[in-house]
Amino acid sequence: MAQAKILGVLGFPVEHSQSPQIFSQFFQKESLENWSYETFGFPTLNDFLKTISTQPELVGFNVTIPHKVSIMPHLDWIDVHAERIGAVNTVAIKRMGTTVQLHGYNTDYEGFLQTVYALPVLPKNAIILGTGGAAKAVAAVLQDLNIQFKRVSRNTSAVNDLSYTDIKSALTVPNILLVNTTPVGMSGFPQQELDLPYSDFPNNLQVIDLIYNPTETALLQKCREKQLTCLNGALMLQKQAEKAWRIFKTYS
Protein backbone atom coordinates (compact mmCIF):
# COMPACT_ATOMS: atom_id res chain seq x y z
CA MET A 1 0.00 0.00 0.00
CA ALA A 2 1.24 3.50 -0.85
CA GLN A 3 2.62 5.62 1.97
CA ALA A 4 0.00 7.70 3.78
CA LYS A 5 0.02 11.42 3.03
CA ILE A 6 -1.56 14.15 5.11
CA LEU A 7 -2.75 17.65 4.25
CA GLY A 8 -4.53 20.05 6.57
CA VAL A 9 -5.66 23.55 7.40
CA LEU A 10 -3.97 25.70 10.05
CA GLY A 11 -5.95 28.43 11.80
CA PHE A 12 -7.84 29.49 14.90
CA PRO A 13 -10.72 28.92 15.05
CA VAL A 14 -10.70 26.23 12.38
CA GLU A 15 -13.62 23.96 13.25
CA HIS A 16 -15.84 25.79 10.75
CA SER A 17 -13.57 24.98 7.80
CA GLN A 18 -15.04 23.14 4.83
CA SER A 19 -11.60 22.41 3.38
CA PRO A 20 -11.61 18.79 4.68
CA GLN A 21 -14.75 18.07 2.62
CA ILE A 22 -13.36 19.75 -0.50
CA PHE A 23 -10.05 17.90 -0.36
CA SER A 24 -11.78 14.62 0.40
CA GLN A 25 -13.58 15.08 -2.92
CA PHE A 26 -10.24 15.63 -4.64
CA PHE A 27 -8.89 12.42 -3.10
CA GLN A 28 -11.97 10.41 -4.10
CA LYS A 29 -11.93 11.76 -7.64
CA GLU A 30 -8.33 10.60 -8.10
CA SER A 31 -8.77 7.37 -6.07
CA LEU A 32 -6.15 8.42 -3.52
CA GLU A 33 -7.15 6.29 -0.55
CA ASN A 34 -3.85 6.96 1.24
CA TRP A 35 -4.43 10.75 1.45
CA SER A 36 -6.23 12.46 4.36
CA TYR A 37 -6.98 16.02 5.41
CA GLU A 38 -6.90 17.31 9.01
CA THR A 39 -7.65 20.50 10.91
CA PHE A 40 -4.88 22.12 12.94
CA GLY A 41 -6.43 24.51 15.42
CA PHE A 42 -3.48 26.42 16.89
CA PRO A 43 -3.82 29.97 18.26
CA THR A 44 -0.05 30.45 17.93
CA LEU A 45 2.34 29.11 15.33
CA ASN A 46 5.25 27.70 17.34
CA ASP A 47 3.44 24.65 18.70
CA PHE A 48 2.23 23.68 15.24
CA LEU A 49 5.59 24.24 13.56
CA LYS A 50 7.23 21.88 16.05
CA THR A 51 4.96 19.06 14.91
CA ILE A 52 5.99 19.26 11.24
CA SER A 53 9.27 17.41 11.73
CA THR A 54 7.52 14.70 13.75
CA GLN A 55 4.86 14.10 11.08
CA PRO A 56 6.74 12.86 7.99
CA GLU A 57 3.42 12.10 6.28
CA LEU A 58 2.48 15.80 6.26
CA VAL A 59 2.83 17.08 2.67
CA GLY A 60 1.45 20.59 3.15
CA PHE A 61 -1.22 22.71 4.72
CA ASN A 62 -3.57 25.56 4.00
CA VAL A 63 -3.43 28.65 6.23
CA THR A 64 -6.38 30.69 7.40
CA ILE A 65 -7.14 33.36 10.02
CA PRO A 66 -5.09 34.53 11.90
CA HIS A 67 -1.83 33.11 10.47
CA LYS A 68 -1.68 34.18 6.81
CA VAL A 69 0.82 36.96 7.47
CA SER A 70 2.55 35.71 10.63
CA ILE A 71 3.50 32.40 8.93
CA MET A 72 5.74 34.17 6.41
CA PRO A 73 8.90 34.66 8.54
CA HIS A 74 8.89 30.91 9.22
CA LEU A 75 9.03 29.94 5.54
CA ASP A 76 12.18 28.96 3.65
CA TRP A 77 10.88 30.11 0.27
CA ILE A 78 7.96 32.30 -0.84
CA ASP A 79 6.48 32.47 -4.30
CA VAL A 80 6.91 35.92 -5.89
CA HIS A 81 3.13 36.24 -6.20
CA ALA A 82 2.65 35.63 -2.46
CA GLU A 83 5.58 37.92 -1.68
CA ARG A 84 3.93 40.73 -3.59
CA ILE A 85 0.59 40.18 -1.83
CA GLY A 86 2.21 39.96 1.60
CA ALA A 87 0.28 36.90 2.75
CA VAL A 88 0.45 33.12 2.38
CA ASN A 89 -2.47 30.69 2.52
CA THR A 90 -0.81 27.56 1.12
CA VAL A 91 2.37 25.94 2.43
CA ALA A 92 3.98 22.97 0.70
CA ILE A 93 6.52 20.89 2.59
CA LYS A 94 9.69 19.82 0.80
CA ARG A 95 11.52 16.99 2.58
CA MET A 96 15.09 16.09 1.69
CA GLY A 97 16.25 13.41 4.11
CA THR A 98 16.21 15.04 7.52
CA THR A 99 15.97 18.54 6.02
CA VAL A 100 12.53 20.13 5.91
CA GLN A 101 11.71 23.24 3.91
CA LEU A 102 8.45 25.19 3.92
CA HIS A 103 7.41 26.81 0.64
CA GLY A 104 4.68 29.47 0.69
CA TYR A 105 2.09 30.36 -1.94
CA ASN A 106 -1.07 32.46 -2.16
CA THR A 107 -4.04 30.85 -3.89
CA ASP A 108 -6.57 33.31 -2.40
CA TYR A 109 -5.74 35.60 -5.31
CA GLU A 110 -7.10 33.11 -7.86
CA GLY A 111 -10.10 32.35 -5.69
CA PHE A 112 -11.11 35.98 -5.30
CA LEU A 113 -10.42 36.76 -8.96
CA GLN A 114 -12.90 34.07 -10.03
CA THR A 115 -15.43 35.42 -7.51
CA VAL A 116 -15.21 38.94 -8.93
CA TYR A 117 -15.72 37.54 -12.43
CA ALA A 118 -18.90 35.85 -11.14
CA LEU A 119 -20.48 39.23 -10.37
CA PRO A 120 -23.12 40.46 -12.86
CA VAL A 121 -21.21 43.73 -13.33
CA LEU A 122 -17.48 44.32 -12.96
CA PRO A 123 -17.19 47.09 -10.35
CA LYS A 124 -15.24 50.30 -10.79
CA ASN A 125 -14.79 51.00 -7.08
CA ALA A 126 -14.56 48.90 -3.92
CA ILE A 127 -14.48 49.04 -0.14
CA ILE A 128 -12.52 46.33 1.68
CA LEU A 129 -13.53 45.60 5.26
CA GLY A 130 -10.42 44.43 7.10
CA THR A 131 -6.68 44.62 6.51
CA GLY A 132 -5.50 41.06 7.24
CA GLY A 133 -4.09 38.35 4.98
CA ALA A 134 -7.26 37.81 2.95
CA ALA A 135 -7.65 41.56 2.49
CA LYS A 136 -4.17 41.70 0.98
CA ALA A 137 -5.09 39.16 -1.70
CA VAL A 138 -8.34 41.02 -2.39
CA ALA A 139 -6.44 44.29 -2.77
CA ALA A 140 -4.01 42.70 -5.23
CA VAL A 141 -6.86 41.43 -7.42
CA LEU A 142 -8.64 44.79 -7.39
CA GLN A 143 -5.41 46.55 -8.24
CA ASP A 144 -4.77 44.27 -11.21
CA LEU A 145 -8.34 44.82 -12.45
CA ASN A 146 -7.91 48.61 -12.16
CA ILE A 147 -10.68 48.80 -9.55
CA GLN A 148 -10.15 51.69 -7.16
CA PHE A 149 -10.53 50.69 -3.51
CA LYS A 150 -10.39 51.90 0.06
CA ARG A 151 -9.75 49.74 3.11
CA VAL A 152 -11.74 49.96 6.31
CA SER A 153 -10.14 49.08 9.64
CA ARG A 154 -10.74 49.54 13.34
CA ASN A 155 -7.17 50.85 13.50
CA THR A 156 -6.45 53.05 10.50
CA SER A 157 -2.78 53.18 9.63
CA ALA A 158 -2.39 53.95 5.92
CA VAL A 159 -3.47 57.15 4.21
CA ASN A 160 -6.02 55.23 2.15
CA ASP A 161 -7.59 53.57 5.22
CA LEU A 162 -11.01 54.51 6.56
CA SER A 163 -12.58 53.97 9.94
CA TYR A 164 -15.97 52.28 10.19
CA THR A 165 -17.53 55.67 10.91
CA ASP A 166 -16.24 56.95 7.56
CA ILE A 167 -17.80 54.28 5.34
CA LYS A 168 -20.84 56.39 4.47
CA SER A 169 -18.69 58.93 2.61
CA ALA A 170 -17.08 56.16 0.53
CA LEU A 171 -20.43 54.77 -0.66
CA THR A 172 -21.18 57.73 -2.93
CA VAL A 173 -18.94 56.64 -5.81
CA PRO A 174 -20.56 54.75 -8.74
CA ASN A 175 -20.56 51.01 -9.40
CA ILE A 176 -19.16 49.97 -6.02
CA LEU A 177 -18.32 46.63 -4.44
CA LEU A 178 -18.21 45.92 -0.70
CA VAL A 179 -15.93 43.06 0.39
CA ASN A 180 -15.88 41.66 3.91
CA THR A 181 -12.55 39.99 4.69
CA THR A 182 -13.01 40.04 8.47
CA PRO A 183 -14.11 36.98 10.51
CA VAL A 184 -17.15 38.86 11.84
CA GLY A 185 -20.19 36.68 11.19
CA MET A 186 -18.19 33.46 10.85
CA SER A 187 -19.46 30.37 12.63
CA GLY A 188 -17.78 30.18 16.02
CA PHE A 189 -16.59 33.79 15.99
CA PRO A 190 -17.89 35.83 18.94
CA GLN A 191 -18.94 38.89 16.92
CA GLN A 192 -21.70 38.09 14.44
CA GLU A 193 -22.60 41.49 12.98
CA LEU A 194 -20.68 44.41 11.54
CA ASP A 195 -21.63 47.97 12.47
CA LEU A 196 -22.43 49.30 9.00
CA PRO A 197 -24.75 52.06 7.67
CA TYR A 198 -27.09 49.67 5.83
CA SER A 199 -29.66 52.39 5.19
CA ASP A 200 -27.06 54.28 3.14
CA PHE A 201 -26.15 51.36 0.90
CA PRO A 202 -26.84 52.35 -2.74
CA ASN A 203 -29.14 50.20 -4.87
CA ASN A 204 -26.32 49.20 -7.22
CA LEU A 205 -23.98 48.05 -4.42
CA GLN A 206 -22.57 44.54 -4.90
CA VAL A 207 -21.43 42.60 -1.85
CA ILE A 208 -18.95 39.76 -1.38
CA ASP A 209 -18.53 38.23 2.07
CA LEU A 210 -15.52 35.89 2.10
CA ILE A 211 -17.17 33.88 4.88
CA TYR A 212 -18.73 30.63 3.68
CA ASN A 213 -19.86 29.12 7.00
CA PRO A 214 -22.62 30.04 7.56
CA THR A 215 -23.63 30.36 3.92
CA GLU A 216 -25.46 33.59 4.74
CA THR A 217 -24.00 35.92 7.34
CA ALA A 218 -25.90 38.77 8.98
CA LEU A 219 -24.24 41.07 6.46
CA LEU A 220 -25.50 39.10 3.46
CA GLN A 221 -28.94 38.65 4.98
CA LYS A 222 -29.39 42.40 5.41
CA CYS A 223 -28.05 43.10 1.93
CA ARG A 224 -30.35 40.52 0.33
CA GLU A 225 -33.27 42.18 2.10
CA LYS A 226 -32.27 45.33 0.20
CA GLN A 227 -32.19 43.21 -3.00
CA LEU A 228 -28.49 43.79 -3.51
CA THR A 229 -26.27 41.41 -5.46
CA CYS A 230 -24.55 39.17 -2.88
CA LEU A 231 -21.97 36.39 -2.99
CA ASN A 232 -20.47 34.45 -0.10
CA GLY A 233 -16.99 32.93 0.04
CA ALA A 234 -17.88 29.45 -1.26
CA LEU A 235 -16.62 30.04 -4.81
CA MET A 236 -13.41 31.60 -3.56
CA LEU A 237 -12.86 28.65 -1.21
CA GLN A 238 -13.37 26.13 -4.00
CA LYS A 239 -11.14 27.87 -6.54
CA GLN A 240 -8.29 28.55 -4.13
CA ALA A 241 -8.46 24.92 -2.97
CA GLU A 242 -8.24 23.64 -6.54
CA LYS A 243 -5.07 25.65 -7.12
CA ALA A 244 -3.62 24.60 -3.74
CA TRP A 245 -4.28 20.95 -4.62
CA ARG A 246 -2.33 21.33 -7.85
CA ILE A 247 0.58 22.78 -5.86
CA PHE A 248 0.52 20.06 -3.20
CA LYS A 249 0.65 17.31 -5.82
CA THR A 250 3.85 18.69 -7.29
CA TYR A 251 5.54 18.13 -3.89
CA SER A 252 4.23 14.63 -3.34
Residue frames as qw, qx, qy, qz and C-alpha x, y, z in Angstrom:
[[0.000, 0.887, 0.462, 0.000, 0.00, 0.00, 0.00],
 [0.367, 0.626, -0.039, 0.687, 1.24, 3.50, -0.85],
 [0.351, -0.127, -0.500, 0.782, 2.62, 5.62, 1.97],
 [0.093, -0.815, -0.560, 0.119, 0.00, 7.70, 3.78],
 [0.289, 0.239, 0.058, 0.925, 0.02, 11.42, 3.03],
 [0.169, -0.709, -0.582, 0.360, -1.56, 14.15, 5.11],
 [0.124, 0.452, 0.145, 0.871, -2.75, 17.65, 4.25],
 [0.280, -0.605, -0.646, 0.371, -4.53, 20.05, 6.57],
 [0.042, 0.789, 0.176, 0.587, -5.66, 23.55, 7.40],
 [0.472, -0.188, -0.455, 0.731, -3.97, 25.70, 10.05],
 [0.122, -0.549, -0.146, -0.814, -5.95, 28.43, 11.80],
 [0.235, -0.322, -0.750, 0.528, -7.84, 29.49, 14.90],
 [0.715, -0.006, 0.634, -0.294, -10.72, 28.92, 15.05],
 [0.165, 0.340, -0.771, -0.513, -10.70, 26.23, 12.38],
 [0.358, 0.175, 0.890, -0.224, -13.62, 23.96, 13.25],
 [0.509, 0.620, 0.253, -0.540, -15.84, 25.79, 10.75],
 [0.060, 0.527, -0.631, -0.567, -13.57, 24.98, 7.80],
 [0.863, 0.333, 0.221, -0.309, -15.04, 23.14, 4.83],
 [0.258, 0.688, -0.648, -0.202, -11.60, 22.41, 3.38],
 [0.377, -0.213, 0.898, -0.076, -11.61, 18.79, 4.68],
 [0.672, 0.442, 0.536, -0.258, -14.75, 18.07, 2.62],
 [0.495, 0.797, -0.195, -0.286, -13.36, 19.75, -0.50],
 [0.077, 0.619, -0.776, -0.100, -10.05, 17.90, -0.36],
 [0.557, -0.008, 0.812, -0.178, -11.78, 14.62, 0.40],
 [0.702, 0.614, 0.240, -0.269, -13.58, 15.08, -2.92],
 [0.316, 0.771, -0.525, -0.173, -10.24, 15.63, -4.64],
 [0.263, -0.387, 0.881, -0.061, -8.89, 12.42, -3.10],
 [0.664, 0.262, 0.654, -0.251, -11.97, 10.41, -4.10],
 [0.604, 0.733, -0.038, -0.312, -11.93, 11.76, -7.64],
 [0.379, 0.687, -0.619, -0.032, -8.33, 10.60, -8.10],
 [0.944, -0.146, -0.289, -0.067, -8.77, 7.37, -6.07],
 [0.315, 0.512, -0.576, 0.554, -6.15, 8.42, -3.52],
 [0.750, -0.518, -0.379, -0.159, -7.15, 6.29, -0.55],
 [0.719, -0.168, -0.339, 0.583, -3.85, 6.96, 1.24],
 [0.137, 0.349, -0.068, 0.925, -4.43, 10.75, 1.45],
 [0.308, -0.689, -0.634, 0.166, -6.23, 12.46, 4.36],
 [0.096, 0.583, 0.016, 0.807, -6.98, 16.02, 5.41],
 [0.480, -0.469, -0.608, 0.425, -6.90, 17.31, 9.01],
 [0.091, -0.907, -0.109, -0.396, -7.65, 20.50, 10.91],
 [0.608, -0.031, -0.393, 0.689, -4.88, 22.12, 12.94],
 [0.234, -0.882, -0.266, -0.312, -6.43, 24.51, 15.42],
 [0.648, -0.211, -0.256, 0.685, -3.48, 26.42, 16.89],
 [0.055, -0.968, -0.222, 0.105, -3.82, 29.97, 18.26],
 [0.131, -0.850, 0.427, 0.281, -0.05, 30.45, 17.93],
 [0.725, 0.559, -0.370, -0.160, 2.34, 29.11, 15.33],
 [0.004, 0.622, -0.768, 0.154, 5.25, 27.70, 17.34],
 [0.627, -0.125, 0.710, -0.295, 3.44, 24.65, 18.70],
 [0.837, 0.469, 0.186, -0.211, 2.23, 23.68, 15.24],
 [0.457, 0.763, -0.456, -0.030, 5.59, 24.24, 13.56],
 [0.294, -0.512, 0.789, -0.172, 7.23, 21.88, 16.05],
 [0.778, 0.096, 0.569, -0.247, 4.96, 19.06, 14.91],
 [0.656, 0.655, -0.224, -0.300, 5.99, 19.26, 11.24],
 [0.221, 0.579, -0.785, 0.011, 9.27, 17.41, 11.73],
 [0.339, -0.132, 0.875, -0.319, 7.52, 14.70, 13.75],
 [0.690, 0.433, 0.468, -0.343, 4.86, 14.10, 11.08],
 [0.242, -0.313, 0.677, 0.620, 6.74, 12.86, 7.99],
 [0.302, 0.456, 0.810, 0.213, 3.42, 12.10, 6.28],
 [0.116, 0.838, 0.293, -0.445, 2.48, 15.80, 6.26],
 [0.578, 0.355, 0.425, 0.600, 2.83, 17.08, 2.67],
 [0.099, 0.280, 0.098, 0.950, 1.45, 20.59, 3.15],
 [0.090, -0.583, -0.702, 0.400, -1.22, 22.71, 4.72],
 [0.050, 0.720, 0.346, 0.600, -3.57, 25.56, 4.00],
 [0.291, -0.167, -0.436, 0.835, -3.43, 28.65, 6.23],
 [0.143, -0.736, -0.494, -0.440, -6.38, 30.69, 7.40],
 [0.224, -0.772, 0.127, -0.581, -7.14, 33.36, 10.02],
 [0.016, -0.988, 0.031, 0.151, -5.09, 34.53, 11.90],
 [0.700, -0.427, 0.412, 0.397, -1.83, 33.11, 10.47],
 [0.713, 0.620, 0.256, 0.203, -1.68, 34.18, 6.81],
 [0.229, 0.899, -0.245, 0.283, 0.82, 36.96, 7.47],
 [0.486, -0.718, 0.472, -0.159, 2.55, 35.71, 10.63],
 [0.948, 0.010, 0.299, 0.109, 3.50, 32.40, 8.93],
 [0.611, 0.774, -0.107, 0.125, 5.74, 34.17, 6.41],
 [0.059, -0.814, 0.558, -0.151, 8.90, 34.66, 8.54],
 [0.696, -0.300, 0.642, -0.115, 8.89, 30.91, 9.22],
 [0.866, 0.459, 0.189, -0.062, 9.03, 29.94, 5.54],
 [0.625, -0.328, 0.446, 0.551, 12.18, 28.96, 3.65],
 [0.166, 0.043, 0.575, 0.800, 10.88, 30.11, 0.27],
 [0.319, 0.597, 0.484, -0.555, 7.96, 32.30, -0.84],
 [0.470, 0.501, 0.591, 0.423, 6.48, 32.47, -4.30],
 [0.201, 0.041, 0.090, 0.975, 6.91, 35.92, -5.89],
 [0.307, -0.512, -0.512, -0.617, 3.13, 36.24, -6.20],
 [0.610, -0.629, -0.469, 0.109, 2.65, 35.63, -2.46],
 [0.511, -0.215, -0.151, 0.819, 5.58, 37.92, -1.68],
 [0.020, 0.289, 0.262, 0.921, 3.93, 40.73, -3.59],
 [0.485, -0.598, -0.487, -0.412, 0.59, 40.18, -1.83],
 [0.057, -0.496, 0.545, -0.673, 2.21, 39.96, 1.60],
 [0.708, -0.188, 0.452, -0.509, 0.28, 36.90, 2.75],
 [0.243, 0.231, -0.921, -0.199, 0.45, 33.12, 2.38],
 [0.748, -0.103, 0.239, -0.610, -2.47, 30.69, 2.52],
 [0.980, 0.165, -0.093, -0.069, -0.81, 27.56, 1.12],
 [0.205, -0.736, 0.645, 0.001, 2.37, 25.94, 2.43],
 [0.932, 0.230, -0.276, -0.059, 3.98, 22.97, 0.70],
 [0.613, -0.655, 0.440, 0.036, 6.52, 20.89, 2.59],
 [0.698, 0.569, -0.435, 0.022, 9.69, 19.82, 0.80],
 [0.771, -0.533, 0.347, -0.020, 11.52, 16.99, 2.58],
 [0.631, 0.607, -0.473, 0.102, 15.09, 16.09, 1.69],
 [0.566, 0.076, -0.706, 0.418, 16.25, 13.41, 4.11],
 [0.376, -0.521, -0.586, 0.494, 16.21, 15.04, 7.52],
 [0.087, -0.135, 0.042, 0.986, 15.97, 18.54, 6.02],
 [0.143, 0.678, 0.720, -0.041, 12.53, 20.13, 5.91],
 [0.104, -0.046, 0.151, 0.982, 11.71, 23.24, 3.91],
 [0.225, 0.651, 0.639, -0.342, 8.45, 25.19, 3.92],
 [0.183, 0.097, 0.471, 0.857, 7.41, 26.81, 0.64],
 [0.178, 0.533, 0.533, -0.633, 4.68, 29.47, 0.69],
 [0.090, 0.279, 0.635, 0.715, 2.09, 30.36, -1.94],
 [0.299, 0.305, 0.377, -0.822, -1.07, 32.46, -2.16],
 [0.050, 0.266, 0.862, 0.429, -4.04, 30.85, -3.89],
 [0.087, 0.652, 0.547, -0.518, -6.57, 33.31, -2.40],
 [0.072, 0.456, -0.297, -0.836, -5.74, 35.60, -5.31],
 [0.155, -0.027, -0.832, -0.532, -7.10, 33.11, -7.86],
 [0.080, -0.467, -0.863, 0.175, -10.10, 32.35, -5.69],
 [0.061, 0.659, 0.327, -0.675, -11.11, 35.98, -5.30],
 [0.074, 0.317, -0.505, -0.799, -10.42, 36.76, -8.96],
 [0.132, -0.220, -0.899, -0.355, -12.90, 34.07, -10.03],
 [0.062, -0.598, -0.696, 0.392, -15.43, 35.42, -7.51],
 [0.065, 0.555, -0.018, -0.829, -15.21, 38.94, -8.93],
 [0.141, 0.137, -0.708, -0.678, -15.72, 37.54, -12.43],
 [0.084, -0.382, -0.920, -0.026, -18.90, 35.85, -11.14],
 [0.092, 0.516, 0.374, -0.765, -20.48, 39.23, -10.37],
 [0.483, 0.700, 0.524, 0.032, -23.12, 40.46, -12.86],
 [0.295, 0.930, -0.018, 0.220, -21.21, 43.73, -13.33],
 [0.711, 0.053, -0.250, 0.655, -17.48, 44.32, -12.96],
 [0.277, -0.891, -0.267, 0.241, -17.19, 47.09, -10.35],
 [0.426, 0.733, -0.098, 0.521, -15.24, 50.30, -10.79],
 [0.116, -0.624, 0.459, -0.622, -14.79, 51.00, -7.08],
 [0.752, -0.241, -0.613, 0.032, -14.56, 48.90, -3.92],
 [0.370, -0.691, 0.385, -0.487, -14.48, 49.04, -0.14],
 [0.674, 0.085, -0.715, 0.162, -12.52, 46.33, 1.68],
 [0.626, -0.678, 0.112, -0.368, -13.53, 45.60, 5.26],
 [0.893, -0.370, 0.186, 0.176, -10.42, 44.43, 7.10],
 [0.244, 0.863, -0.439, -0.048, -6.68, 44.62, 6.51],
 [0.709, -0.392, 0.586, 0.005, -5.50, 41.06, 7.24],
 [0.361, -0.246, 0.793, 0.424, -4.09, 38.35, 4.98],
 [0.405, 0.518, 0.740, 0.145, -7.26, 37.81, 2.95],
 [0.152, 0.923, 0.174, -0.307, -7.65, 41.56, 2.49],
 [0.215, -0.633, 0.518, 0.534, -4.17, 41.70, 0.98],
 [0.352, 0.111, 0.840, 0.398, -5.09, 39.16, -1.70],
 [0.251, 0.780, 0.568, -0.078, -8.34, 41.02, -2.39],
 [0.026, -0.879, 0.095, 0.466, -6.44, 44.29, -2.77],
 [0.299, -0.359, 0.695, 0.547, -4.01, 42.70, -5.23],
 [0.339, 0.425, 0.800, 0.254, -6.86, 41.43, -7.42],
 [0.142, 0.896, 0.368, -0.203, -8.64, 44.79, -7.39],
 [0.176, -0.744, 0.333, 0.552, -5.41, 46.55, -8.24],
 [0.319, -0.125, 0.788, 0.511, -4.77, 44.27, -11.21],
 [0.226, 0.591, 0.747, 0.203, -8.34, 44.82, -12.45],
 [0.138, 0.250, 0.087, 0.955, -7.91, 48.61, -12.16],
 [0.417, -0.704, -0.520, -0.244, -10.68, 48.80, -9.55],
 [0.043, 0.545, -0.363, 0.754, -10.15, 51.69, -7.16],
 [0.681, -0.454, -0.575, -0.009, -10.53, 50.69, -3.51],
 [0.170, -0.647, 0.410, -0.620, -10.39, 51.90, 0.06],
 [0.541, -0.093, -0.804, 0.228, -9.75, 49.74, 3.11],
 [0.500, -0.657, -0.008, -0.565, -11.74, 49.96, 6.31],
 [0.613, 0.033, -0.682, 0.397, -10.14, 49.08, 9.64],
 [0.538, -0.775, -0.327, 0.056, -10.74, 49.54, 13.34],
 [0.500, -0.670, 0.155, 0.526, -7.17, 50.85, 13.50],
 [0.587, 0.801, 0.068, 0.098, -6.45, 53.05, 10.50],
 [0.655, -0.479, 0.261, 0.523, -2.78, 53.18, 9.63],
 [0.446, 0.128, 0.494, 0.736, -2.39, 53.95, 5.92],
 [0.113, 0.225, -0.058, -0.966, -3.47, 57.15, 4.21],
 [0.406, -0.055, -0.625, -0.664, -6.02, 55.23, 2.15],
 [0.249, -0.263, -0.905, 0.222, -7.59, 53.57, 5.22],
 [0.387, -0.480, -0.160, -0.771, -11.01, 54.51, 6.56],
 [0.173, -0.050, 0.803, -0.568, -12.58, 53.97, 9.94],
 [0.036, 0.413, 0.905, 0.091, -15.97, 52.28, 10.19],
 [0.068, 0.725, 0.422, -0.541, -17.53, 55.67, 10.91],
 [0.052, 0.559, -0.340, -0.754, -16.24, 56.95, 7.56],
 [0.368, 0.152, 0.866, 0.302, -17.80, 54.28, 5.34],
 [0.331, 0.750, 0.510, -0.261, -20.84, 56.39, 4.47],
 [0.115, 0.823, -0.225, -0.509, -18.69, 58.93, 2.61],
 [0.162, -0.366, 0.815, 0.419, -17.08, 56.16, 0.53],
 [0.425, 0.346, 0.835, -0.038, -20.43, 54.77, -0.66],
 [0.335, 0.756, 0.168, -0.537, -21.18, 57.73, -2.93],
 [0.023, 0.482, -0.668, -0.567, -18.94, 56.64, -5.81],
 [0.782, 0.261, -0.148, -0.546, -20.56, 54.75, -8.74],
 [0.877, 0.231, -0.410, -0.102, -20.56, 51.01, -9.40],
 [0.127, -0.639, 0.644, -0.402, -19.16, 49.97, -6.02],
 [0.800, -0.067, -0.596, -0.011, -18.32, 46.63, -4.44],
 [0.463, -0.668, 0.411, -0.413, -18.21, 45.92, -0.70],
 [0.757, 0.175, -0.623, 0.086, -15.93, 43.06, 0.39],
 [0.637, -0.669, 0.258, -0.282, -15.88, 41.66, 3.91],
 [0.656, 0.377, -0.620, 0.208, -12.55, 39.99, 4.69],
 [0.244, -0.461, 0.608, -0.598, -13.01, 40.04, 8.47],
 [0.225, -0.082, -0.969, 0.060, -14.11, 36.98, 10.51],
 [0.323, 0.126, 0.440, -0.828, -17.15, 38.86, 11.84],
 [0.748, 0.206, -0.063, -0.627, -20.19, 36.68, 11.19],
 [0.490, 0.314, -0.809, -0.087, -18.19, 33.46, 10.85],
 [0.856, -0.353, -0.319, -0.201, -19.46, 30.37, 12.63],
 [0.812, -0.272, -0.305, 0.417, -17.78, 30.18, 16.02],
 [0.335, 0.284, -0.135, 0.888, -16.59, 33.79, 15.99],
 [0.143, -0.454, -0.644, 0.599, -17.89, 35.83, 18.94],
 [0.202, 0.482, 0.052, -0.851, -18.94, 38.89, 16.92],
 [0.461, 0.357, 0.798, 0.150, -21.70, 38.09, 14.44],
 [0.304, 0.844, 0.421, 0.137, -22.60, 41.49, 12.98],
 [0.457, 0.103, 0.058, 0.881, -20.68, 44.41, 11.54],
 [0.001, -0.739, -0.364, 0.568, -21.63, 47.97, 12.47],
 [0.282, 0.095, 0.536, 0.790, -22.43, 49.30, 9.00],
 [0.291, 0.365, 0.162, -0.870, -24.75, 52.06, 7.67],
 [0.331, 0.248, 0.882, 0.224, -27.09, 49.67, 5.83],
 [0.277, 0.788, 0.471, -0.282, -29.66, 52.39, 5.19],
 [0.097, 0.825, -0.263, -0.490, -27.06, 54.28, 3.14],
 [0.496, -0.108, 0.768, 0.391, -26.15, 51.36, 0.90],
 [0.367, 0.410, -0.297, -0.781, -26.84, 52.35, -2.74],
 [0.858, 0.229, 0.245, -0.388, -29.14, 50.20, -4.87],
 [0.769, 0.553, -0.319, -0.025, -26.32, 49.20, -7.22],
 [0.265, -0.660, 0.679, -0.179, -23.98, 48.05, -4.42],
 [0.869, 0.117, -0.474, -0.078, -22.57, 44.54, -4.90],
 [0.508, -0.662, 0.460, -0.304, -21.43, 42.60, -1.85],
 [0.780, 0.201, -0.587, 0.086, -18.95, 39.76, -1.38],
 [0.594, -0.650, 0.380, -0.281, -18.53, 38.23, 2.07],
 [0.393, 0.485, -0.781, -0.006, -15.52, 35.89, 2.10],
 [0.416, -0.165, 0.779, -0.438, -17.17, 33.88, 4.88],
 [0.502, 0.058, -0.707, -0.494, -18.73, 30.63, 3.68],
 [0.532, -0.342, -0.769, 0.087, -19.86, 29.12, 7.00],
 [0.536, 0.447, 0.672, -0.249, -22.62, 30.04, 7.56],
 [0.434, 0.360, 0.592, 0.577, -23.63, 30.36, 3.92],
 [0.002, 0.762, 0.281, 0.584, -25.46, 33.59, 4.74],
 [0.369, -0.128, -0.468, 0.793, -24.00, 35.92, 7.34],
 [0.005, -0.745, -0.478, 0.465, -25.90, 38.77, 8.98],
 [0.047, -0.503, 0.303, 0.808, -24.24, 41.07, 6.46],
 [0.042, -0.026, -0.801, -0.596, -25.50, 39.10, 3.46],
 [0.019, -0.554, -0.826, 0.102, -28.94, 38.65, 4.98],
 [0.008, 0.733, 0.265, -0.626, -29.39, 42.40, 5.41],
 [0.015, 0.419, -0.481, -0.770, -28.05, 43.10, 1.93],
 [0.002, 0.218, 0.901, 0.374, -30.35, 40.52, 0.33],
 [0.028, 0.673, 0.653, -0.345, -33.27, 42.18, 2.10],
 [0.083, 0.726, -0.060, -0.680, -32.27, 45.33, 0.20],
 [0.811, 0.520, 0.267, -0.021, -32.19, 43.21, -3.00],
 [0.046, 0.835, -0.501, -0.224, -28.49, 43.79, -3.51],
 [0.834, 0.357, -0.420, -0.001, -26.27, 41.41, -5.46],
 [0.522, -0.661, 0.497, -0.209, -24.55, 39.17, -2.88],
 [0.815, 0.264, -0.513, 0.047, -21.97, 36.39, -2.99],
 [0.721, -0.652, 0.233, -0.027, -20.47, 34.45, -0.10],
 [0.089, -0.736, 0.652, 0.162, -16.99, 32.93, 0.04],
 [0.871, 0.023, 0.485, -0.077, -17.88, 29.45, -1.26],
 [0.760, 0.642, 0.008, 0.106, -16.62, 30.04, -4.81],
 [0.101, 0.844, -0.485, 0.205, -13.41, 31.60, -3.56],
 [0.634, -0.437, 0.616, -0.164, -12.86, 28.65, -1.21],
 [0.903, 0.252, 0.347, -0.010, -13.37, 26.13, -4.00],
 [0.624, 0.755, -0.108, 0.171, -11.14, 27.87, -6.54],
 [0.073, -0.801, 0.556, -0.207, -8.29, 28.55, -4.13],
 [0.757, -0.283, 0.574, -0.129, -8.46, 24.92, -2.97],
 [0.879, 0.446, 0.162, 0.044, -8.24, 23.64, -6.54],
 [0.411, 0.806, -0.347, 0.245, -5.07, 25.65, -7.12],
 [0.398, -0.650, 0.596, -0.255, -3.62, 24.60, -3.74],
 [0.911, -0.010, 0.402, -0.094, -4.28, 20.95, -4.62],
 [0.761, 0.621, -0.086, 0.166, -2.33, 21.33, -7.85],
 [0.073, 0.802, -0.502, 0.314, 0.58, 22.78, -5.86],
 [0.670, -0.446, 0.539, -0.248, 0.52, 20.06, -3.20],
 [0.956, 0.213, 0.201, -0.022, 0.65, 17.31, -5.82],
 [0.569, 0.727, -0.313, 0.223, 3.85, 18.69, -7.29],
 [0.139, -0.670, 0.624, -0.378, 5.54, 18.13, -3.89],
 [0.833, -0.214, 0.393, -0.324, 4.23, 14.63, -3.34]]
